[in-house]
Amino acid sequence: MSLEFIAVDEESGKSGSPTVYVDKAKEEFVFQGWDPTPELVAELEANPAPDHAPGVPAGEHVVRLPFRMAAAIRKACDAAELE
């Protein structure tokens, strides 16, 4: 695996923290975050992306990251563009 650690949410403590990685070999971002609430899943199902089926397809998952991790996500984007 070629994961490059970018940042961890410093306000979440030492375990289970939202984390951002970049996998340059697969050209993917990897986000570890909180499970979605049932309310969020219902909202996603009620408000699908344009021209898409509602809900979260099999094999996909929703994670939540706090806004305070925006800099980490930007850093991951910058790391992805360096290639």
Secondary structure by P-SEA (a helix, b strand, c coil): cccccccccccccccccbbbbbcccccbbbbbbccccaaaaaaaaacccccccccccccbbbbbbcccaaaaaaaaaaaaacc
